[in-house]
Amino acid sequence: MNNTKPKVHVFWYVQLLLIVSLTAACLMASRESIQRLQASVLGEPTVPTVNFRQFEAIRITPFYDDPRVVSDQQLAEVLNRIRPVFADKELSPNHVEHALRAWGIDAEFQDPRAMSGERMFEFLTDHGRYLASWGNDTVPLLVQEGDGVRVRWGRDHGASVHHDHLMACLTEAGARLDDPVYTAQRNDMTIQDVLQESLRDFRLDERETEWSTMAFGLWLAPSGIKSWKTRDGRVLTFDDLAHRLLRGHQRYGVCSGTHRVYSMMVLIRLDDDFQILSPPVRNEVYAHLEFVRDQITQSQFDNGRWPPNWYEGRKAIEEPSDEEEYRSVIATGHHLEWLAIAPEDLHPPQEMIYKASDWIIKTTLSQPSETISRNFTFYSHVGNALCLWRKTRPADFWKTWQKTHPFVPAADTAETDKPGTEESGADKPGTDKPGVDKPGTEEPGTEESNETTTDDPQRSAAPDSPQD
């Protein structure tokens, strides 16, 4: 009896020492070490953490500053139409993603109704800001996934529409990996946790890979990372992403297939500096872009617009579709966007670019304010494309423009205290009065493809609808 009690004490002392040691080891262990432990004990797959060299993503800079494409005055008028003035209640993540991507985190406006870049960033990365717009009963936009953060996406009310679209928009807007992210459960997460989860969660058979390609490339390439492992253990490379973008008919993909083209051009630009593609795959991608150049050379209408079936070349003109005009806005604006970051040998004749920009500017400025609000996502690409052709960013241009064209509050506040009201001093061509936008409460959607590449309904987009 006397010898048993000390042995019990020793046993529990040893157990306590073991627990303390394990706890200390876990606290000191790297995330990758913890994942290996989980794989060993729980049978979960090991997913290495990608180690980035820098906290800022690379920016793809445009090649040109051509006032013949768009003058300062025209650019100011177009940007004035796409200022991020949104209703606070049930604010669309899709609206904000597009606005932030175009304007950037550093965007500031004299108009107090316009969301600054910082406010847009906070809405997308702070669960509290999201709740303030959507209410306490809403499903979070940011979902905690172990030590990562997943973005809720799809056709659910209040979700981001496309997979990795939010991550891509944050990246192009100038987010840093160490910028904070606040979920419903934790307040110590960062943009890096969102990116790491995107890398782990990505699947090559997804329907839409355009935004994943952009986000991954702009972060991984400057860090010298050319491959990574997904949650299911598959090792992926940029060659894999390129082949996925090349696969399938050109009509497949978001916005009449134009996002695929932009993502391919991003890969080529990144390969120029960081050699992320193998030479044979680069040649494949470049040859495809040459083919796209030839198609849009043949498919442009006399007025300068490119139709949504631009990929049919001459047939698109000979047998014109009866699509609504906004689909030509999509095609023309998106083509001007990728052409601005493309070398001249991938351009159609220069006169075609001038005709396309002339048509898209006149069309944008002649639209009723309700149309701009309802199709904000499409017109945000127009503003971004035109800025690229002047080798500037909307935030930089607008900051300078506001110095000599200060915001003047509208006299009729009852009418103008609404999304998109234009009071910057930029006159409208073809009208005597500045336009006044009406509230845009309709959810911009997704110009989806018809291609089905996975059985997972979450990763298969809904049927076609007038959304981006």
C-alpha positions as CSV (number, residue, x, y, z in Angstrom):
1,M,0.0,0.0,0.0
2,N,2.8,2.4,0.9
3,N,4.7,1.7,-2.3
4,T,1.6,2.2,-4.7
5,K,0.9,5.8,-4.0
6,P,4.4,7.2,-5.1
7,K,4.1,5.1,-8.3
8,V,0.7,6.7,-9.0
9,H,2.2,10.2,-8.5
10,V,5.1,9.3,-10.8
11,F,2.7,8.1,-13.4
12,W,0.7,11.3,-13.5
13,Y,3.8,13.4,-13.3
14,V,5.2,11.7,-16.4
15,Q,1.8,12.1,-18.2
16,L,1.8,15.8,-17.3
17,L,5.3,16.2,-18.5
18,L,4.4,14.5,-21.8
19,I,1.4,16.8,-22.3
20,V,3.5,19.9,-21.6
21,S,6.2,18.7,-24.0
22,L,3.7,17.9,-26.8
23,T,2.0,21.3,-26.3
24,A,5.4,23.1,-26.5
25,A,6.3,21.1,-29.6
26,C,3.1,22.0,-31.3
27,L,3.5,25.6,-30.5
28,M,7.0,25.6,-31.9
29,A,6.2,23.4,-34.9
30,S,5.7,24.8,-38.4
31,R,2.4,24.5,-40.1
32,E,3.8,21.8,-42.3
33,S,5.0,19.8,-39.3
34,I,1.5,19.9,-37.8
35,Q,0.0,18.8,-41.1
36,R,2.4,15.8,-41.1
37,L,1.3,14.9,-37.6
38,Q,-2.4,15.1,-38.7
39,A,-1.6,12.9,-41.7
40,S,0.0,10.3,-39.4
41,V,-2.5,10.3,-36.6
42,L,-5.8,11.2,-38.4
43,G,-5.0,9.9,-41.8
44,E,-5.4,13.3,-43.4
45,P,-3.4,14.2,-46.5
46,T,-0.3,16.3,-46.0
47,V,-0.5,19.7,-47.8
48,P,2.8,21.6,-47.7
49,T,2.5,25.4,-47.1
50,V,3.8,27.4,-50.0
51,N,6.5,29.8,-48.8
52,F,6.4,33.2,-50.5
53,R,9.4,35.5,-50.8
54,Q,7.4,38.7,-50.8
55,F,4.2,40.1,-49.3
56,E,3.2,42.0,-52.5
57,A,2.0,40.5,-55.7
58,I,3.6,41.5,-59.0
59,R,1.5,43.9,-61.3
60,I,1.3,43.3,-65.0
61,T,2.0,46.7,-66.4
62,P,0.6,47.9,-69.8
63,F,2.9,48.6,-72.7
64,Y,1.1,51.7,-74.1
65,D,0.1,55.3,-73.4
66,D,-2.0,56.1,-76.5
67,P,-4.4,59.1,-76.2
68,R,-5.8,58.2,-79.6
69,V,-7.4,55.2,-77.9
70,V,-8.9,57.4,-75.1
71,S,-8.3,61.0,-74.2
72,D,-8.0,62.3,-70.7
73,Q,-11.5,63.9,-71.0
74,Q,-13.0,60.7,-72.3
75,L,-11.3,58.6,-69.6
76,A,-12.6,60.9,-66.9
77,E,-16.1,60.6,-68.2
78,V,-16.0,56.8,-68.3
79,L,-14.5,56.5,-64.9
80,N,-17.1,58.9,-63.6
81,R,-19.8,56.4,-64.6
82,I,-18.2,53.5,-62.7
83,R,-17.5,55.1,-59.4
84,P,-18.3,52.6,-56.6
85,V,-21.5,54.2,-55.2
86,F,-23.5,51.3,-54.0
87,A,-26.5,50.8,-51.6
88,D,-25.3,49.7,-48.2
89,K,-27.9,47.0,-47.6
90,E,-27.1,43.6,-49.0
91,L,-24.1,44.9,-50.9
92,S,-23.1,42.5,-53.7
93,P,-19.7,41.0,-53.2
94,N,-19.5,40.7,-57.0
95,H,-20.0,44.4,-57.4
96,V,-17.4,45.2,-54.8
97,E,-14.9,42.7,-56.2
98,H,-15.1,44.2,-59.7
99,A,-15.0,47.8,-58.3
100,L,-12.0,47.0,-56.1
101,R,-10.2,45.2,-58.9
102,A,-10.6,48.2,-61.2
103,W,-10.0,51.0,-58.7
104,G,-7.5,49.5,-56.3
105,I,-7.2,49.5,-52.5
106,D,-5.7,53.0,-52.6
107,A,-8.6,54.6,-54.4
108,E,-10.1,57.7,-52.8
109,F,-13.1,59.8,-53.8
110,Q,-14.2,63.3,-52.9
111,D,-17.8,62.2,-53.3
112,P,-18.6,60.9,-49.7
113,R,-21.1,58.3,-51.2
114,A,-18.4,56.5,-53.1
115,M,-16.7,53.6,-51.3
116,S,-13.0,54.1,-51.0
117,G,-10.7,51.3,-51.9
118,E,-10.0,50.7,-48.2
119,R,-13.8,50.4,-47.4
120,M,-14.2,47.9,-50.3
121,F,-11.3,45.9,-49.1
122,E,-12.7,45.8,-45.6
123,F,-16.1,44.7,-46.8
124,L,-14.6,41.7,-48.5
125,T,-12.1,40.7,-45.7
126,D,-13.9,41.6,-42.5
127,H,-16.8,39.4,-41.4
128,G,-18.1,42.2,-39.2
129,R,-18.3,44.6,-42.2
130,Y,-20.1,42.0,-44.2
131,L,-22.6,41.4,-41.4
132,A,-23.3,45.1,-41.2
133,S,-24.6,45.0,-44.7
134,W,-26.3,41.5,-44.7
135,G,-27.5,41.1,-41.2
136,N,-26.7,38.6,-38.4
137,D,-28.6,35.7,-40.0
138,T,-26.6,35.6,-43.2
139,V,-24.1,32.8,-44.0
140,P,-20.5,34.2,-43.8
141,L,-18.7,35.1,-46.9
142,L,-15.4,34.0,-45.3
143,V,-15.4,30.4,-44.0
144,Q,-12.9,29.1,-41.6
145,E,-11.2,25.9,-42.9
146,G,-8.8,24.7,-40.3
147,D,-5.8,27.0,-40.6
148,G,-7.1,28.5,-43.8
149,V,-9.9,30.7,-45.0
150,R,-12.3,29.7,-47.8
151,V,-14.4,32.1,-49.7
152,R,-18.1,31.1,-50.1
153,W,-18.8,31.3,-53.8
154,G,-21.6,30.2,-56.2
155,R,-25.1,31.3,-56.9
156,D,-26.1,31.6,-53.2
157,H,-27.4,35.0,-52.1
158,G,-24.6,37.2,-51.0
159,A,-21.8,34.8,-52.1
160,S,-18.9,35.6,-54.4
161,V,-20.0,34.4,-57.8
162,H,-16.9,32.7,-59.1
163,H,-14.3,30.5,-57.6
164,D,-11.1,32.4,-56.6
165,H,-12.6,35.6,-58.2
166,L,-12.4,37.4,-54.8
167,M,-8.7,36.3,-54.4
168,A,-7.8,37.4,-57.9
169,C,-9.5,40.8,-57.4
170,L,-7.8,41.4,-54.1
171,T,-4.5,40.5,-55.8
172,E,-4.9,42.9,-58.7
173,A,-6.1,45.6,-56.3
174,G,-2.9,45.6,-54.4
175,A,-3.5,43.5,-51.3
176,R,-0.6,42.3,-49.3
177,L,-0.2,38.8,-47.9
178,D,0.0,40.1,-44.4
179,D,-3.1,42.2,-44.7
180,P,-5.6,41.1,-41.9
181,V,-8.7,38.9,-42.6
182,Y,-11.4,38.6,-39.9
183,T,-13.6,35.6,-40.0
184,A,-16.5,34.8,-37.7
185,Q,-14.2,32.5,-35.6
186,R,-10.8,34.2,-35.7
187,N,-9.2,37.6,-35.9
188,D,-5.7,36.6,-36.5
189,M,-5.9,35.5,-40.2
190,T,-4.4,37.1,-43.2
191,I,-4.7,37.3,-47.0
192,Q,-2.0,34.6,-47.1
193,D,-4.4,32.2,-45.3
194,V,-7.0,32.8,-48.1
195,L,-4.4,32.2,-50.8
196,Q,-3.0,29.1,-49.1
197,E,-6.5,27.6,-48.9
198,S,-7.1,28.5,-52.6
199,L,-3.9,26.7,-53.6
200,R,-4.9,23.6,-51.6
201,D,-8.5,23.7,-52.7
202,F,-7.9,24.1,-56.5
203,R,-8.9,21.3,-58.8
204,L,-7.8,21.2,-62.5
205,D,-11.2,19.8,-63.7
206,E,-13.1,22.9,-62.4
207,R,-15.3,24.7,-64.9
208,E,-13.7,28.1,-64.3
209,T,-9.9,28.4,-63.8
210,E,-9.4,31.9,-65.1
211,W,-9.2,33.7,-61.8
212,S,-7.2,30.9,-60.0
213,T,-4.6,31.2,-62.8
214,M,-4.3,34.9,-62.4
215,A,-4.1,34.9,-58.6
216,F,-1.7,32.0,-58.4
217,G,0.6,33.4,-61.1
218,L,0.8,36.9,-59.7
219,W,1.9,35.5,-56.3
220,L,3.9,32.4,-57.1
221,A,5.9,33.5,-60.1
222,P,7.9,36.3,-58.4
223,S,8.6,33.9,-55.6
224,G,10.2,31.4,-58.0
225,I,7.5,28.8,-57.3
226,K,6.5,26.8,-60.4
227,S,4.6,24.0,-58.8
228,W,2.5,23.3,-55.7
229,K,0.5,20.5,-54.1
230,T,-3.2,20.5,-53.7
231,R,-5.2,18.9,-50.8
232,D,-5.8,15.7,-52.8
233,G,-2.0,15.3,-53.2
234,R,-1.8,16.4,-56.8
235,V,1.2,18.4,-57.9
236,L,0.3,21.2,-60.3
237,T,2.3,23.4,-62.6
238,F,1.6,26.4,-64.7
239,D,1.9,24.2,-67.7
240,D,-1.2,22.4,-66.3
241,L,-3.1,25.6,-65.9
242,A,-2.2,26.7,-69.4
243,H,-3.4,23.4,-70.9
244,R,-6.6,23.8,-68.9
245,L,-7.2,27.2,-70.4
246,L,-6.5,26.0,-73.9
247,R,-8.9,23.1,-73.5
248,G,-12.4,23.2,-75.1
249,H,-14.1,25.4,-77.6
250,Q,-13.5,29.1,-77.3
251,R,-17.1,29.9,-76.6
252,Y,-16.7,28.1,-73.3
253,G,-15.7,30.3,-70.4
254,V,-16.8,33.4,-68.7
255,C,-17.7,36.5,-70.6
256,S,-17.8,34.9,-74.1
257,G,-14.5,33.2,-73.4
258,T,-12.6,36.5,-73.1
259,H,-11.4,35.9,-69.5
260,R,-9.5,32.8,-70.7
261,V,-7.7,35.0,-73.2
262,Y,-6.7,37.5,-70.5
263,S,-5.4,34.8,-68.2
264,M,-3.3,33.3,-71.0
265,M,-1.9,36.7,-71.7
266,V,-1.0,37.1,-68.0
267,L,0.8,33.7,-68.2
268,I,2.8,34.9,-71.2
269,R,3.8,38.1,-69.5
270,L,4.8,36.3,-66.3
271,D,6.8,33.8,-68.4
272,D,8.7,36.7,-70.0
273,D,10.1,37.6,-66.6
274,F,10.0,34.4,-64.5
275,Q,10.0,31.5,-67.0
276,I,7.1,29.7,-65.5
277,L,6.1,27.8,-68.6
278,S,8.0,25.1,-70.5
279,P,9.0,26.3,-74.0
280,P,6.6,23.9,-75.8
281,V,3.7,25.1,-73.7
282,R,4.6,28.7,-74.1
283,N,4.6,28.2,-77.8
284,E,1.1,26.6,-77.6
285,V,-0.3,29.5,-75.6
286,Y,1.3,32.1,-77.9
287,A,0.1,30.4,-81.0
288,H,-3.4,30.4,-79.6
289,L,-3.2,34.1,-78.8
290,E,-2.2,34.7,-82.4
291,F,-5.2,32.7,-83.5
292,V,-7.4,34.9,-81.3
293,R,-5.8,38.0,-82.9
294,D,-6.8,36.7,-86.3
295,Q,-10.3,35.9,-85.2
296,I,-11.0,39.4,-83.8
297,T,-9.4,40.9,-86.9
298,Q,-12.1,39.1,-89.0
299,S,-15.0,39.5,-86.6
300,Q,-15.1,43.3,-85.9
301,F,-18.1,45.1,-87.1
302,D,-17.8,48.4,-89.1
303,N,-18.8,50.4,-86.0
304,G,-15.9,49.0,-84.0
305,R,-17.7,46.5,-81.7
306,W,-16.7,42.9,-81.3
307,P,-19.7,40.5,-81.0
308,P,-20.1,37.9,-78.3
309,N,-19.4,35.2,-81.0
310,W,-16.1,36.9,-82.0
311,Y,-14.5,33.4,-82.1
312,E,-16.4,32.6,-85.3
313,G,-14.3,35.1,-87.2
314,R,-15.8,36.3,-90.5
315,K,-18.9,34.2,-89.8
316,A,-19.8,36.4,-86.9
317,I,-20.3,39.3,-89.3
318,E,-21.9,37.3,-92.1
319,E,-24.3,35.6,-89.7
320,P,-24.7,38.2,-86.9
321,S,-26.4,37.0,-83.7
322,D,-29.3,38.8,-82.2
323,E,-27.7,39.1,-78.8
324,E,-28.4,42.1,-76.6
325,E,-25.9,45.0,-76.8
326,Y,-24.4,44.4,-73.4
327,R,-22.8,41.2,-74.7
328,S,-20.9,43.2,-77.2
329,V,-19.9,45.6,-74.4
330,I,-18.5,42.5,-72.7
331,A,-16.6,41.2,-75.7
332,T,-15.2,44.6,-76.8
333,G,-14.2,45.8,-73.3
334,H,-12.5,42.5,-72.4
335,H,-10.6,42.3,-75.7
336,L,-9.3,45.8,-75.2
337,E,-8.2,44.8,-71.8
338,W,-6.0,41.9,-72.8
339,L,-4.7,43.8,-75.8
340,A,-3.4,46.5,-73.6
341,I,-0.9,44.1,-71.9
342,A,-0.1,42.3,-75.2
343,P,2.8,42.9,-77.5
344,E,2.1,44.6,-80.8
345,D,2.5,41.4,-82.8
346,L,-0.6,40.1,-81.0
347,H,-2.7,43.1,-82.0
348,P,-5.1,43.4,-84.9
349,P,-4.5,46.4,-87.1
350,Q,-4.2,49.5,-85.0
351,E,-7.2,51.2,-86.7
352,M,-9.3,48.4,-85.3
353,I,-8.3,49.2,-81.8
354,Y,-9.2,52.8,-82.3
355,K,-12.6,51.9,-83.7
356,A,-13.2,49.5,-80.8
357,S,-12.3,52.1,-78.2
358,D,-14.4,54.7,-79.9
359,W,-17.4,52.4,-79.9
360,I,-17.1,51.3,-76.3
361,I,-16.6,54.9,-75.1
362,K,-19.6,56.2,-76.9
363,T,-21.7,53.2,-75.9
364,T,-20.8,53.5,-72.3
365,L,-21.4,57.2,-72.0
366,S,-24.8,56.9,-73.8
367,Q,-26.2,54.3,-71.5
368,P,-29.0,55.1,-69.1
369,S,-27.7,55.2,-65.5
370,E,-29.9,52.2,-64.7
371,T,-28.1,50.1,-67.3
372,I,-24.7,51.0,-65.9
373,S,-25.8,50.1,-62.4
374,R,-27.4,46.8,-63.5
375,N,-24.4,45.8,-65.6
376,F,-21.7,47.4,-63.4
377,T,-19.4,44.5,-63.6
378,F,-19.1,44.7,-67.4
379,Y,-18.5,48.4,-67.4
380,S,-15.9,48.1,-64.7
381,H,-13.8,46.2,-67.3
382,V,-14.3,49.1,-69.8
383,G,-12.9,51.6,-67.3
384,N,-10.0,49.4,-66.4
385,A,-9.2,48.6,-70.1
386,L,-9.1,52.3,-71.1
387,C,-6.8,53.1,-68.1
388,L,-4.5,50.4,-69.3
389,W,-4.3,52.0,-72.7
390,R,-3.1,55.2,-71.0
391,K,-0.6,53.3,-68.9
392,T,-2.3,54.4,-65.7
393,R,-4.6,53.1,-63.0
394,P,-8.1,54.5,-62.2
395,A,-7.0,55.5,-58.7
396,D,-4.0,57.4,-59.9
397,F,-5.8,59.1,-62.8
398,W,-8.8,60.0,-60.6
399,K,-6.6,61.5,-57.9
400,T,-5.0,63.8,-60.4
401,W,-8.3,64.6,-62.1
402,Q,-10.1,65.5,-58.9
403,K,-7.5,68.3,-58.2
404,T,-8.7,70.3,-61.1
405,H,-12.3,68.9,-61.3
406,P,-13.5,68.8,-57.7
407,F,-16.6,67.0,-56.7
408,V,-19.7,69.3,-56.6
409,P,-22.7,68.0,-54.6
410,A,-25.8,67.8,-56.7
411,A,-28.4,70.5,-56.0
412,D,-31.2,67.9,-56.0
413,T,-30.0,65.5,-53.3
414,A,-33.2,63.6,-53.3
415,E,-32.5,62.5,-56.9
416,T,-28.8,62.3,-56.8
417,D,-28.0,60.5,-53.6
418,K,-28.0,57.3,-55.5
419,P,-25.5,54.9,-56.9
420,G,-23.4,56.3,-59.8
421,T,-24.5,59.9,-59.6
422,E,-22.1,61.9,-61.7
423,E,-21.0,65.2,-60.3
424,S,-17.2,65.3,-61.0
425,G,-17.4,68.0,-63.6
426,A,-16.9,65.6,-66.5
427,D,-19.4,66.4,-69.3
428,K,-21.2,63.8,-71.2
429,P,-20.6,63.7,-75.0
430,G,-23.8,64.0,-76.9
431,T,-25.8,65.4,-74.0
432,D,-26.3,68.8,-72.4
433,K,-26.7,67.7,-68.9
434,P,-24.7,65.4,-66.6
435,G,-26.4,62.0,-66.2
436,V,-28.0,60.9,-63.0
437,D,-27.8,57.3,-62.0
438,K,-30.6,55.4,-60.3
439,P,-30.1,52.9,-57.5
440,G,-28.6,49.7,-58.8
441,T,-30.0,46.9,-56.7
442,E,-29.9,44.1,-59.2
443,E,-27.2,41.5,-58.6
444,P,-24.7,41.4,-61.5
445,G,-24.3,37.8,-62.4
446,T,-22.1,35.6,-64.4
447,E,-21.6,35.2,-68.1
448,E,-21.2,31.4,-67.7
449,S,-20.0,28.9,-70.1
450,N,-21.9,25.9,-71.3
451,E,-19.0,23.5,-70.6
452,T,-19.4,20.9,-67.8
453,T,-16.1,19.6,-66.6
454,T,-16.9,18.3,-63.1
455,D,-19.6,16.4,-61.4
456,D,-19.3,18.6,-58.3
457,P,-22.3,21.0,-58.5
458,Q,-20.5,23.6,-56.3
459,R,-17.7,23.8,-59.0
460,S,-20.1,23.8,-61.9
461,A,-21.5,27.2,-62.7
462,A,-25.2,27.8,-63.2
463,P,-26.7,28.2,-66.7
464,D,-26.0,31.3,-68.7
465,S,-27.3,34.6,-67.3
466,P,-26.4,38.2,-67.9
467,Q,-23.7,38.4,-65.3
468,D,-19.9,38.7,-65.0
